[in-house]
Amino acid sequence: MAGKKINPWLKLGLELGPVIAFFVAFVRLKDQTVTIGGTDYGGFIIATAGFVPLLVLSTLILWRLTGKLSAMQIATLVLVVVFGGLSVWFNDERFFKMKPTLIYLIFAGVLGWGLMKGKSYLALVLQDAMPLEHEGWMILTRRLTVFFLSLAVLNEVIWRTMSDQAWVNFKTFGLTAAIFLFFMAQGRVFRDYEIEEKDS
């Protein structure tokens, strides 16, 4: 069942707001240390501790307003709570930094599993918004699977070899820009396999 329609700017704010808030909090707190119960917590952990409940709240609001959540939103929320919680609990930022890697590996694995069965699970999610022929969905799914795998590798390289600031910049802006540019680059697939255009 389709969810309720809400203002697209409100939807965008609920989806991106927590990420922007995390970025701002990290920039302001990255050089600070807070002692709680005899344990010192750096700015990264403090920003993470604020990000997790904020994402939970924004996701619940989005669900309340639209009446539904996508599988991707649910998976992201669960992994953020688990890995963000582990980072705060163990005072170890590595758990949170590994979270995007696991998310993209899961997405790639799900799409790859569908491809092995001759199906596009991507079509199940987006076919109402972008009606494409089967071959178009298969092409797009293969490309997106490789793209997600590439993002997983890139995230590992960045967090293991670069500074916290570089990783936060990548997570906040790089990943969003990469996904936007990926779909922009698929214009030919959308044109060649768009069902309404061919039927007309």
Secondary structure, DSSP 8 states (H G I E B T S, - for coil): -------HHHHHHHHHHHHHHHHHHHHHHTT-EEEETTEEEEHHHHHHHHHHHHHHHHHHHHHHHHS---HHHHHHHHHHHHHHHHHHHHT-THHHHHHHHHHHHHHHHHHHHHHHTT--HHHHHHTTTS-B-HHHHHHHHHHHHHHHHHHHHHHHHHHHHS-HHHHHHIIIIIHHHHHHHHHHTTHHHHHHHBHHHHH-
